Amino acid sequence: MSGKEKSKFDEMAKADKVRYDQEMKDYGPAKGGKKEKDPNAPKRPPSGFFLFCSEFRPKIKSTNPGISIGDAAKKLGETQDNLSESEKQPYIKKAAKLTGKFEKDVADCESKGRFDGAKGPAKVAREKVEEEEEEGEEEEGGGRA
């Protein structure tokens, strides 16, 4: 490329650099992005399966020394699948009890204003169902006399 042709592109690059610098001077992070979690917020409780794993993992490790994490997880899954419903019930009940305590703790934090109320999938789904029920009630009762 000749010097004359190259200088045309150099001028365009300089003009673009000035524009870029102007835009970057006023740049700020996007609004509505990720919110920081409250470090004092209660932690989500483990599921029944995780409670089962915490009890049986040492047994699996002792019977199979040197087993990899992935293989141990597979064995735990197989072991839990082979349990009857009555054998799974203690873990399910304990998980339900911990979930109830968690929901109570979240409600306490929200009422004290210490928790921003980050919504998990269950809470979002529950609110959506409640909104749909309210809309359905308004449509049924409105306009007829």
DRENTORKOL-3810 file (N, C-alpha, C; in nm, 4 decimals):
REM DRENTORKOL-3810
@n.u->0.0855; n.v->-0.1173; n.w->0.0000; ca.u->0.0000; ca.v->0.0000; ca.w->0.0000; c.u->0.0899; c.v->0.1233; c.w->0.0000
@n.u->0.0517; n.v->0.2185; n.w->-0.0789; ca.u->0.1331; ca.v->0.3389; ca.w->-0.0889; c.u->0.1137; c.v->0.4260; c.w->0.0352
@n.u->0.2042; n.v->0.5178; n.w->0.0556; ca.u->0.1986; ca.v->0.6076; ca.w->0.1704; c.u->0.0741; c.v->0.6933; c.w->0.1711
@n.u->0.0295; n.v->0.7341; n.w->0.0531; ca.u->-0.0900; ca.v->0.8187; ca.w->0.0428; c.u->-0.2152; c.v->0.7415; c.w->0.0859
@n.u->-0.2263; n.v->0.6169; n.w->0.0398; ca.u->-0.3410; ca.v->0.5340; ca.w->0.0781; c.u->-0.3372; c.v->0.5029; c.w->0.2281
@n.u->-0.2183; n.v->0.4762; n.w->0.2771; ca.u->-0.2016; ca.v->0.4429; ca.w->0.4185; c.u->-0.2367; c.v->0.5618; c.w->0.5069
@n.u->-0.2013; n.v->0.6830; n.w->0.4669; ca.u->-0.2290; ca.v->0.8021; ca.w->0.5480; c.u->-0.3792; c.v->0.8246; c.w->0.5634
@n.u->-0.4580; n.v->0.7877; n.w->0.4607; ca.u->-0.6043; ca.v->0.8003; ca.w->0.4689; c.u->-0.6575; c.v->0.7149; c.w->0.5849
@n.u->-0.6075; n.v->0.5923; n.w->0.5964; ca.u->-0.6518; ca.v->0.5035; ca.w->0.7036; c.u->-0.5989; c.v->0.5478; c.w->0.8400
@n.u->-0.4780; n.v->0.6035; n.w->0.8418; ca.u->-0.4241; ca.v->0.6561; ca.w->0.9673; c.u->-0.5115; c.v->0.7690; c.w->1.0206
@n.u->-0.5576; n.v->0.8577; n.w->0.9315; ca.u->-0.6461; ca.v->0.9677; ca.w->0.9720; c.u->-0.7784; c.v->0.9133; c.w->1.0273
@n.u->-0.8332; n.v->0.8117; n.w->0.9608; ca.u->-0.9586; ca.v->0.7510; ca.w->1.0079; c.u->-0.9389; c.v->0.6879; c.w->1.1461
@n.u->-0.8240; n.v->0.6239; n.w->1.1661; ca.u->-0.7950; ca.v->0.5595; ca.w->1.2943; c.u->-0.7818; c.v->0.6636; c.w->1.4053
@n.u->-0.7175; n.v->0.7770; n.w->1.3756; ca.u->-0.7030; ca.v->0.8836; ca.w->1.4753; c.u->-0.8392; c.v->0.9400; c.w->1.5143
@n.u->-0.9260; n.v->0.9625; n.w->1.4143; ca.u->-1.0598; ca.v->1.0157; ca.w->1.4424; c.u->-1.1404; c.v->0.9162; c.w->1.5257
@n.u->-1.1258; n.v->0.7887; n.w->1.4925; ca.u->-1.1983; ca.v->0.6858; ca.w->1.5682; c.u->-1.1447; c.v->0.6745; c.w->1.7103
@n.u->-1.0148; n.v->0.6925; n.w->1.7266; ca.u->-0.9539; ca.v->0.6877; ca.w->1.8606; c.u->-1.0073; c.v->0.8009; c.w->1.9476
@n.u->-1.0245; n.v->0.9204; n.w->1.8905; ca.u->-1.0796; ca.v->1.0345; ca.w->1.9643; c.u->-1.2235; c.v->1.0027; c.w->2.0066
@n.u->-1.3038; n.v->0.9483; n.w->1.9137; ca.u->-1.4412; ca.v->0.9117; ca.w->1.9449; c.u->-1.4451; c.v->0.8056; c.w->2.0562
@n.u->-1.3593; n.v->0.7064; n.w->2.0449; ca.u->-1.3532; ca.v->0.5997; ca.w->2.1437; c.u->-1.3175; c.v->0.6552; c.w->2.2817
@n.u->-1.2170; n.v->0.7410; n.w->2.2878; ca.u->-1.1763; ca.v->0.7999; ca.w->2.4156; c.u->-1.2903; c.v->0.8802; c.w->2.4779
@n.u->-1.3663; n.v->0.9532; n.w->2.3955; ca.u->-1.4817; ca.v->1.0304; ca.w->2.4453; c.u->-1.5860; c.v->0.9361; c.w->2.5059
@n.u->-1.6176; n.v->0.8277; n.w->2.4353; ca.u->-1.7186; ca.v->0.7334; ca.w->2.4834; c.u->-1.6738; c.v->0.6637; c.w->2.6110
@n.u->-1.5462; n.v->0.6301; n.w->2.6183; ca.u->-1.4961; ca.v->0.5590; ca.w->2.7352; c.u->-1.4882; c.v->0.6504; c.w->2.8577
@n.u->-1.4760; n.v->0.7811; n.w->2.8359; ca.u->-1.4722; ca.v->0.8748; ca.w->2.9482; c.u->-1.6046; c.v->0.8716; c.w->3.0244
@n.u->-1.7157; n.v->0.8576; n.w->2.9521; ca.u->-1.8477; ca.v->0.8566; ca.w->3.0133; c.u->-1.9003; c.v->0.7159; c.w->3.0420
@n.u->-1.8190; n.v->0.6155; n.w->3.0181; ca.u->-1.8635; ca.v->0.4779; ca.w->3.0346; c.u->-1.8860; c.v->0.4430; c.w->3.1811
@n.u->-1.9929; n.v->0.3706; n.w->3.2071; ca.u->-2.0204; ca.v->0.3192; ca.w->3.3403; c.u->-2.0759; c.v->0.1787; c.w->3.3271
@n.u->-2.0734; n.v->0.1016; n.w->3.4318; ca.u->-2.1253; ca.v->-0.0347; ca.w->3.4227; c.u->-2.2745; c.v->-0.0339; c.w->3.3899
@n.u->-2.3217; n.v->-0.1416; n.w->3.3310; ca.u->-2.4630; ca.v->-0.1522; ca.w->3.2922; c.u->-2.5521; c.v->-0.1469; c.w->3.4154
@n.u->-2.6643; n.v->-0.0803; n.w->3.4004; ca.u->-2.7594; ca.v->-0.0725; ca.w->3.5123; c.u->-2.8386; c.v->-0.2014; c.w->3.5183
@n.u->-2.8747; n.v->-0.2404; n.w->3.6398; ca.u->-2.9542; ca.v->-0.3614; ca.w->3.6571; c.u->-2.8722; c.v->-0.4882; c.w->3.6438
@n.u->-2.7434; n.v->-0.4785; n.w->3.6581; ca.u->-2.6571; ca.v->-0.5958; ca.w->3.6481; c.u->-2.6686; c.v->-0.6819; c.w->3.7742
@n.u->-2.5692; n.v->-0.7627; n.w->3.7939; ca.u->-2.5696; ca.v->-0.8518; ca.w->3.9097; c.u->-2.5618; c.v->-0.7718; c.w->4.0386
@n.u->-2.6378; n.v->-0.8170; n.w->4.1358; ca.u->-2.6328; ca.v->-0.7549; ca.w->4.2673; c.u->-2.5415; c.v->-0.8380; c.w->4.3564
@n.u->-2.4759; n.v->-0.7712; n.w->4.4463; ca.u->-2.3900; ca.v->-0.8440; ca.w->4.5385; c.u->-2.4763; c.v->-0.9142; c.w->4.6414
@n.u->-2.4330; n.v->-1.0341; n.w->4.6788; ca.u->-2.5069; ca.v->-1.1088; ca.w->4.7791; c.u->-2.4761; c.v->-1.0518; c.w->4.9175
@n.u->-2.5761; n.v->-1.0589; n.w->5.0012; ca.u->-2.5582; ca.v->-1.0173; ca.w->5.1396; c.u->-2.4792; c.v->-1.1270; c.w->5.2109
@n.u->-2.3620; n.v->-1.0951; n.w->5.2658; ca.u->-2.2836; ca.v->-1.1999; ca.w->5.3320; c.u->-2.3524; c.v->-1.2545; c.w->5.4571
@n.u->-2.4462; n.v->-1.1792; n.w->5.5122; ca.u->-2.5162; ca.v->-1.2249; ca.w->5.6329; c.u->-2.6440; c.v->-1.3012; c.w->5.6006
@n.u->-2.6766; n.v->-1.3144; n.w->5.4728; ca.u->-2.7988; ca.v->-1.3838; ca.w->5.4334; c.u->-2.7861; c.v->-1.5327; c.w->5.4682
@n.u->-2.8979; n.v->-1.5958; n.w->5.5027; ca.u->-2.8920; ca.v->-1.7386; ca.w->5.5346; c.u->-2.8562; c.v->-1.8209; c.w->5.4117
@n.u->-2.7840; n.v->-1.9310; n.w->5.4348; ca.u->-2.7441; ca.v->-2.0178; ca.w->5.3253; c.u->-2.8573; c.v->-2.1140; c.w->5.2933
@n.u->-2.8730; n.v->-2.1453; n.w->5.1649; ca.u->-2.9757; ca.v->-2.2399; ca.w->5.1216; c.u->-2.9437; c.v->-2.3775; c.w->5.1820
@n.u->-3.0448; n.v->-2.4477; n.w->5.2336; ca.u->-3.0199; ca.v->-2.5766; ca.w->5.2984; c.u->-2.9918; c.v->-2.6871; c.w->5.1962
@n.u->-2.9228; n.v->-2.7925; n.w->5.2378; ca.u->-2.8961; ca.v->-2.9036; ca.w->5.1457; c.u->-3.0227; c.v->-2.9854; c.w->5.1198
@n.u->-3.0253; n.v->-3.0513; n.w->5.0052; ca.u->-3.1389; ca.v->-3.1379; ca.w->4.9723; c.u->-3.1252; c.v->-3.2701; c.w->5.0471
@n.u->-3.2273; n.v->-3.3517; n.w->5.0369; ca.u->-3.2242; ca.v->-3.4826; ca.w->5.1012; c.u->-3.1094; c.v->-3.5679; c.w->5.0491
@n.u->-3.0837; n.v->-3.5583; n.w->4.9191; ca.u->-2.9736; ca.v->-3.6351; ca.w->4.8608; c.u->-2.8396; c.v->-3.5916; c.w->4.9183
@n.u->-2.8188; n.v->-3.4621; n.w->4.9346; ca.u->-2.6913; ca.v->-3.4155; ca.w->4.9903; c.u->-2.6763; c.v->-3.4559; c.w->5.1374
@n.u->-2.7857; n.v->-3.4585; n.w->5.2098; ca.u->-2.7787; ca.v->-3.5065; ca.w->5.3483; c.u->-2.7401; c.v->-3.6542; c.w->5.3496
@n.u->-2.7989; n.v->-3.7310; n.w->5.2588; ca.u->-2.7654; ca.v->-3.8723; ca.w->5.2445; c.u->-2.6172; c.v->-3.8876; c.w->5.2116
@n.u->-2.5683; n.v->-3.8073; n.w->5.1160; ca.u->-2.4280; ca.v->-3.8153; ca.w->5.0752; c.u->-2.3330; c.v->-3.7835; c.w->5.1900
@n.u->-2.3665; n.v->-3.6823; n.w->5.2686; ca.u->-2.2769; ca.v->-3.6453; ca.w->5.3788; c.u->-2.2650; c.v->-3.7580; c.w->5.4810
@n.u->-2.3692; n.v->-3.8398; n.w->5.4931; ca.u->-2.3636; ca.v->-3.9517; ca.w->5.5866; c.u->-2.2916; c.v->-4.0725; c.w->5.5262
@n.u->-2.3136; n.v->-4.1003; n.w->5.3988; ca.u->-2.2599; ca.v->-4.2210; ca.w->5.3375; c.u->-2.1244; c.v->-4.2036; c.w->5.2705
@n.u->-2.0807; n.v->-4.0815; n.w->5.2416; ca.u->-1.9529; ca.v->-4.0606; ca.w->5.1739; c.u->-1.8360; c.v->-4.1208; c.w->5.2517
@n.u->-1.8276; n.v->-4.1014; n.w->5.3851; ca.u->-1.7152; ca.v->-4.1635; ca.w->5.4575; c.u->-1.7151; c.v->-4.3168; c.w->5.4468
@n.u->-1.8341; n.v->-4.3770; n.w->5.4444; ca.u->-1.8419; ca.v->-4.5231; ca.w->5.4322; c.u->-1.7900; c.v->-4.5689; c.w->5.2962
@n.u->-1.8271; n.v->-4.4956; n.w->5.1918; ca.u->-1.7821; ca.v->-4.5302; ca.w->5.0564; c.u->-1.6311; c.v->-4.5118; c.w->5.0462
@n.u->-1.5803; n.v->-4.4030; n.w->5.1039; ca.u->-1.4361; ca.v->-4.3767; ca.w->5.0998; c.u->-1.3582; c.v->-4.4839; c.w->5.1762
@n.u->-1.4136; n.v->-4.5314; n.w->5.2893; ca.u->-1.3408; ca.v->-4.6315; ca.w->5.3678; c.u->-1.3410; c.v->-4.7681; c.w->5.2984
@n.u->-1.4499; n.v->-4.8027; n.w->5.2293; ca.u->-1.4530; ca.v->-4.9314; ca.w->5.1603; c.u->-1.3769; c.v->-4.9270; c.w->5.0274
@n.u->-1.3596; n.v->-4.8085; n.w->4.9695; ca.u->-1.2881; ca.v->-4.7923; ca.w->4.8431; c.u->-1.1824; c.v->-4.6831; c.w->4.8568
@n.u->-1.0709; n.v->-4.7116; n.w->4.9236; ca.u->-0.9698; ca.v->-4.6066; ca.w->4.9397; c.u->-0.9118; c.v->-4.5665; c.w->4.8043
@n.u->-0.8865; n.v->-4.4392; n.w->4.7878; ca.u->-0.8298; ca.v->-4.3892; ca.w->4.6635; c.u->-0.9304; c.v->-4.3695; c.w->4.5518
@n.u->-1.0589; n.v->-4.3799; n.w->4.5828; ca.u->-1.1633; ca.v->-4.3617; ca.w->4.4811; c.u->-1.1711; c.v->-4.2143; c.w->4.4429
@n.u->-1.1951; n.v->-4.1881; n.w->4.3141; ca.u->-1.2023; ca.v->-4.0486; ca.w->4.2698; c.u->-1.3346; c.v->-3.9870; c.w->4.3155
@n.u->-1.3410; n.v->-3.8560; n.w->4.3125; ca.u->-1.4608; ca.v->-3.7842; ca.w->4.3556; c.u->-1.5792; c.v->-3.8215; c.w->4.2671
@n.u->-1.5565; n.v->-3.8263; n.w->4.1373; ca.u->-1.6637; ca.v->-3.8603; ca.w->4.0438; c.u->-1.7160; c.v->-4.0008; c.w->4.0656
@n.u->-1.6240; n.v->-4.0970; n.w->4.0865; ca.u->-1.6671; ca.v->-4.2351; ca.w->4.1100; c.u->-1.7414; c.v->-4.2476; c.w->4.2421
@n.u->-1.6971; n.v->-4.1728; n.w->4.3424; ca.u->-1.7665; ca.v->-4.1750; ca.w->4.4712; c.u->-1.9074; c.v->-4.1204; c.w->4.4555
@n.u->-1.9228; n.v->-4.0152; n.w->4.3768; ca.u->-2.0553; ca.v->-3.9573; ca.w->4.3534; c.u->-2.1452; c.v->-4.0565; c.w->4.2806
@n.u->-2.0899; n.v->-4.1293; n.w->4.1834; ca.u->-2.1680; ca.v->-4.2309; ca.w->4.1122; c.u->-2.2158; c.v->-4.3396; c.w->4.2079
@n.u->-2.1248; n.v->-4.3855; n.w->4.2935; ca.u->-2.1619; ca.v->-4.4894; ca.w->4.3900; c.u->-2.2692; c.v->-4.4388; c.w->4.4871
@n.u->-2.2561; n.v->-4.3136; n.w->4.5300; ca.u->-2.3568; ca.v->-4.2564; ca.w->4.6195; c.u->-2.4923; c.v->-4.2499; c.w->4.5506
@n.u->-2.4934; n.v->-4.2103; n.w->4.4242; ca.u->-2.6179; ca.v->-4.2041; ca.w->4.3490; c.u->-2.6806; c.v->-4.3410; c.w->4.3331
@n.u->-2.5982; n.v->-4.4404; n.w->4.3007; ca.u->-2.6497; ca.v->-4.5767; ca.w->4.2869; c.u->-2.7035; c.v->-4.6277; c.w->4.4202
@n.u->-2.6306; n.v->-4.6004; n.w->4.5272; ca.u->-2.6735; ca.v->-4.6460; ca.w->4.6596; c.u->-2.8072; c.v->-4.5834; c.w->4.6962
@n.u->-2.8215; n.v->-4.4548; n.w->4.6709; ca.u->-2.9460; ca.v->-4.3872; ca.w->4.7049; c.u->-3.0606; c.v->-4.4361; c.w->4.6179
@n.u->-3.0338; n.v->-4.4649; n.w->4.4911; ca.u->-3.1378; ca.v->-4.5164; ca.w->4.4025; c.u->-3.1883; c.v->-4.6534; c.w->4.4479
@n.u->-3.1012; n.v->-4.7323; n.w->4.5103; ca.u->-3.1386; ca.v->-4.8665; ca.w->4.5556; c.u->-3.2131; c.v->-4.8654; c.w->4.6886
@n.u->-3.2216; n.v->-4.7503; n.w->4.7551; ca.u->-3.2934; ca.v->-4.7426; ca.w->4.8820; c.u->-3.4440; c.v->-4.7422; c.w->4.8570
@n.u->-3.5166; n.v->-4.7960; n.w->4.9529; ca.u->-3.6627; ca.v->-4.7897; ca.w->4.9440; c.u->-3.7091; c.v->-4.6521; c.w->4.9903
@n.u->-3.8350; n.v->-4.6219; n.w->4.9624; ca.u->-3.8895; ca.v->-4.4917; ca.w->5.0023; c.u->-3.8832; c.v->-4.4735; c.w->5.1544
@n.u->-3.9075; n.v->-4.5796; n.w->5.2295; ca.u->-3.9044; ca.v->-4.5678; ca.w->5.3760; c.u->-3.7631; c.v->-4.5390; c.w->5.4260
@n.u->-3.6621; n.v->-4.5899; n.w->5.3548; ca.u->-3.5242; ca.v->-4.5623; ca.w->5.3943; c.u->-3.4825; c.v->-4.4204; c.w->5.3563
@n.u->-3.5462; n.v->-4.3620; n.w->5.2549; ca.u->-3.5151; ca.v->-4.2251; ca.w->5.2126; c.u->-3.5864; c.v->-4.1210; c.w->5.2992
@n.u->-3.6949; n.v->-4.1587; n.w->5.3650; ca.u->-3.7778; ca.v->-4.0643; ca.w->5.4390; c.u->-3.7027; c.v->-3.9814; c.w->5.5431
@n.u->-3.6120; n.v->-4.0383; n.w->5.6229; ca.u->-3.5427; ca.v->-3.9547; ca.w->5.7226; c.u->-3.4680; c.v->-3.8367; c.w->5.6590
@n.u->-3.4075; n.v->-3.8607; n.w->5.5431; ca.u->-3.3328; ca.v->-3.7546; ca.w->5.4760; c.u->-3.4276; c.v->-3.6500; c.w->5.4181
@n.u->-3.5392; n.v->-3.6958; n.w->5.3626; ca.u->-3.6375; ca.v->-3.6042; ca.w->5.3057; c.u->-3.6990; c.v->-3.5181; c.w->5.4156
@n.u->-3.7313; n.v->-3.5803; n.w->5.5294; ca.u->-3.7908; ca.v->-3.5051; ca.w->5.6406; c.u->-3.6926; c.v->-3.4022; c.w->5.6959
@n.u->-3.5673; n.v->-3.4426; n.w->5.7096; ca.u->-3.4670; ca.v->-3.3499; ca.w->5.7627; c.u->-3.4469; c.v->-3.2327; c.w->5.6658
@n.u->-3.4463; n.v->-3.2608; n.w->5.5350; ca.u->-3.4315; ca.v->-3.1547; ca.w->5.4358; c.u->-3.5505; c.v->-3.0595; c.w->5.4412
@n.u->-3.6720; n.v->-3.1145; n.w->5.4579; ca.u->-3.7915; ca.v->-3.0300; ca.w->5.4668; c.u->-3.7854; c.v->-2.9419; c.w->5.5912
@n.u->-3.7383; n.v->-2.9980; n.w->5.7003; ca.u->-3.7260; ca.v->-2.9217; ca.w->5.8248; c.u->-3.6252; c.v->-2.8073; c.w->5.8085
@n.u->-3.5122; n.v->-2.8365; n.w->5.7435; ca.u->-3.4108; ca.v->-2.7334; ca.w->5.7200; c.u->-3.4620; c.v->-2.6267; c.w->5.6234
@n.u->-3.5411; n.v->-2.6679; n.w->5.5245; ca.u->-3.5977; ca.v->-2.5716; ca.w->5.4295; c.u->-3.6950; c.v->-2.4782; c.w->5.5003
@n.u->-3.7760; n.v->-2.5322; n.w->5.5907; ca.u->-3.8685; ca.v->-2.4492; ca.w->5.6681; c.u->-3.7940; c.v->-2.3469; c.w->5.7524
@n.u->-3.6862; n.v->-2.3919; n.w->5.8150; ca.u->-3.6051; ca.v->-2.3007; ca.w->5.8963; c.u->-3.5421; c.v->-2.1935; c.w->5.8070
@n.u->-3.4942; n.v->-2.2334; n.w->5.6898; ca.u->-3.4334; ca.v->-2.1393; ca.w->5.5956; c.u->-3.5347; c.v->-2.0336; c.w->5.5538
@n.u->-3.6557; n.v->-2.0746; n.w->5.5182; ca.u->-3.7581; ca.v->-1.9790; ca.w->5.4759; c.u->-3.7934; c.v->-1.8823; c.w->5.5887
@n.u->-3.7967; n.v->-1.9335; n.w->5.7102; ca.u->-3.8234; ca.v->-1.8478; ca.w->5.8263; c.u->-3.7099; c.v->-1.7468; c.w->5.8443
@n.u->-3.5858; n.v->-1.7931; n.w->5.8307; ca.u->-3.4703; ca.v->-1.7035; ca.w->5.8439; c.u->-3.4696; c.v->-1.5963; c.w->5.7354
@n.u->-3.5062; n.v->-1.6355; n.w->5.6127; ca.u->-3.5119; ca.v->-1.5386; ca.w->5.5025; c.u->-3.6191; c.v->-1.4343; c.w->5.5324
@n.u->-3.7354; n.v->-1.4795; n.w->5.5808; ca.u->-3.8429; ca.v->-1.3858; ca.w->5.6132; c.u->-3.7983; c.v->-1.2895; c.w->5.7233
@n.u->-3.7272; n.v->-1.3401; n.w->5.8233; ca.u->-3.6760; ca.v->-1.2546; ca.w->5.9305; c.u->-3.5786; c.v->-1.1509; c.w->5.8759
@n.u->-3.4892; n.v->-1.1942; n.w->5.7879; ca.u->-3.3916; ca.v->-1.1019; ca.w->5.7299; c.u->-3.4605; c.v->-0.9956; c.w->5.6445
@n.u->-3.5614; n.v->-1.0379; n.w->5.5666; ca.u->-3.6328; ca.v->-0.9420; ca.w->5.4823; c.u->-3.7082; c.v->-0.8402; c.w->5.5673
@n.u->-3.7673; n.v->-0.8860; n.w->5.6768; ca.u->-3.8434; ca.v->-0.7941; ca.w->5.7612; c.u->-3.7517; c.v->-0.6942; c.w->5.8322
@n.u->-3.6288; n.v->-0.7355; n.w->5.8589; ca.u->-3.5331; ca.v->-0.6453; ca.w->5.9228; c.u->-3.4581; c.v->-0.5600; c.w->5.8221
@n.u->-3.4812; n.v->-0.5865; n.w->5.6912; ca.u->-3.4172; ca.v->-0.5081; ca.w->5.5876; c.u->-3.2724; c.v->-0.5425; c.w->5.5646
@n.u->-3.2276; n.v->-0.6587; n.w->5.6123; ca.u->-3.0886; ca.v->-0.6963; ca.w->5.5952; c.u->-3.0672; c.v->-0.7821; c.w->5.4717
@n.u->-3.1743; n.v->-0.8215; n.w->5.4075; ca.u->-3.1645; ca.v->-0.9161; ca.w->5.2965; c.u->-3.2358; c.v->-0.8551; c.w->5.1782
@n.u->-3.1713; n.v->-0.8523; n.w->5.0619; ca.u->-3.2326; ca.v->-0.7869; ca.w->4.9463; c.u->-3.3407; c.v->-0.8714; c.w->4.8814
@n.u->-3.3660; n.v->-0.9890; n.w->4.9350; ca.u->-3.4752; ca.v->-1.0715; ca.w->4.8837; c.u->-3.4453; c.v->-1.1317; c.w->4.7487
@n.u->-3.3213; n.v->-1.1693; n.w->4.7269; ca.u->-3.2879; ca.v->-1.2328; ca.w->4.5994; c.u->-3.3795; c.v->-1.3519; c.w->4.5801
@n.u->-3.4387; n.v->-1.3586; n.w->4.4626; ca.u->-3.5417; ca.v->-1.4581; ca.w->4.4385; c.u->-3.4823; c.v->-1.5810; c.w->4.3722
@n.u->-3.5059; n.v->-1.6941; n.w->4.4352; ca.u->-3.4686; ca.v->-1.8201; ca.w->4.3737; c.u->-3.5798; c.v->-1.8657; c.w->4.2815
@n.u->-3.5572; n.v->-1.9721; n.w->4.2061; ca.u->-3.6569; ca.v->-2.0179; ca.w->4.1100; c.u->-3.7902; c.v->-2.0543; c.w->4.1738
@n.u->-3.7865; n.v->-2.1130; n.w->4.2929; ca.u->-3.9114; ca.v->-2.1526; ca.w->4.3583; c.u->-3.9943; c.v->-2.0302; c.w->4.3961
@n.u->-3.9289; n.v->-1.9265; n.w->4.4466; ca.u->-4.0004; ca.v->-1.8067; ca.w->4.4876; c.u->-4.0595; c.v->-1.7341; c.w->4.3669
@n.u->-3.9843; n.v->-1.7291; n.w->4.2572; ca.u->-4.0329; ca.v->-1.6647; ca.w->4.1353; c.u->-4.1546; c.v->-1.7397; c.w->4.0829
@n.u->-4.1468; n.v->-1.8732; n.w->4.0798; ca.u->-4.2584; ca.v->-1.9539; ca.w->4.0301; c.u->-4.3814; c.v->-1.9370; c.w->4.1180
@n.u->-4.3620; n.v->-1.9348; n.w->4.2493; ca.u->-4.4740; ca.v->-1.9189; ca.w->4.3425; c.u->-4.5420; c.v->-1.7841; c.w->4.3218
@n.u->-4.4624; n.v->-1.6774; n.w->4.3051; ca.u->-4.5195; ca.v->-1.5442; ca.w->4.2832; c.u->-4.5938; c.v->-1.5376; c.w->4.1498
@n.u->-4.5410; n.v->-1.6046; n.w->4.0487; ca.u->-4.6065; ca.v->-1.6044; ca.w->3.9177; c.u->-4.7428; c.v->-1.6723; c.w->3.9260
@n.u->-4.7498; n.v->-1.7837; n.w->3.9963; ca.u->-4.8771; ca.v->-1.8548; ca.w->4.0128; c.u->-4.9760; c.v->-1.7676; c.w->4.0893
@n.u->-4.9300; n.v->-1.7002; n.w->4.1940; ca.u->-5.0180; ca.v->-1.6126; ca.w->4.2713; c.u->-5.0715; c.v->-1.4981; c.w->4.1844
@n.u->-4.9867; n.v->-1.4400; n.w->4.1000; ca.u->-5.0316; ca.v->-1.3323; ca.w->4.0111; c.u->-5.1355; c.v->-1.3826; c.w->3.9115
@n.u->-5.1128; n.v->-1.5021; n.w->3.8566; ca.u->-5.2075; ca.v->-1.5585; ca.w->3.7603; c.u->-5.3417; c.v->-1.5870; c.w->3.8270
@n.u->-5.3375; n.v->-1.6339; n.w->3.9522; ca.u->-5.4625; ca.v->-1.6606; ca.w->4.0245; c.u->-5.5387; c.v->-1.5304; c.w->4.0485
@n.u->-5.4670; n.v->-1.4231; n.w->4.0845; ca.u->-5.5322; ca.v->-1.2946; ca.w->4.1071; c.u->-5.5943; c.v->-1.2416; c.w->3.9785
@n.u->-5.5241; n.v->-1.2563; n.w->3.8670; ca.u->-5.5779; ca.v->-1.2106; ca.w->3.7392; c.u->-5.7013; c.v->-1.2912; c.w->3.7008
@n.u->-5.6998; n.v->-1.4211; n.w->3.7281; ca.u->-5.8143; ca.v->-1.5069; ca.w->3.6981; c.u->-5.9356; c.v->-1.4690; c.w->3.7805
@n.u->-5.9147; n.v->-1.4313; n.w->3.9060; ca.u->-6.0258; ca.v->-1.3906; ca.w->3.9923; c.u->-6.0860; c.v->-1.2582; c.w->3.9434
@n.u->-6.0004; n.v->-1.1653; n.w->3.8979; ca.u->-6.0494; ca.v->-1.0367; ca.w->3.8492; c.u->-6.1327; c.v->-1.0551; c.w->3.7225
@n.u->-6.0894; n.v->-1.1461; n.w->3.6338; ca.u->-6.1636; ca.v->-1.1690; ca.w->3.5091; c.u->-6.2977; c.v->-1.2347; c.w->3.5359
@n.u->-6.3060; n.v->-1.3243; n.w->3.6319; ca.u->-6.4308; ca.v->-1.3949; ca.w->3.6604; c.u->-6.5341; c.v->-1.3015; c.w->3.7247
@n.u->-6.4907; n.v->-1.2163; n.w->3.8114; ca.u->-6.5843; ca.v->-1.1336; ca.w->3.8895; c.u->-6.6162; c.v->-1.0000; c.w->3.8273
@n.u->-6.5499; n.v->-0.9584; n.w->3.7223; ca.u->-6.5656; ca.v->-0.8224; ca.w->3.6722; c.u->-6.6696; c.v->-0.8100; c.w->3.5613
@n.u->-6.7525; n.v->-0.7025; n.w->3.5637; ca.u->-6.8383; ca.v->-0.6662; ca.w->3.4530; c.u->-6.9774; c.v->-0.7238; c.w->3.4528
@n.u->-7.0053; n.v->-0.8259; n.w->3.5265; ca.u->-7.1403; ca.v->-0.8844; ca.w->3.5259; c.u->-7.2159; c.v->-0.8411; c.w->3.6508
@n.u->-7.3422; n.v->-0.8028; n.w->3.6294; ca.u->-7.4222; ca.v->-0.7582; ca.w->3.7425; c.u->-7.5539; c.v->-0.8308; c.w->3.7462
END
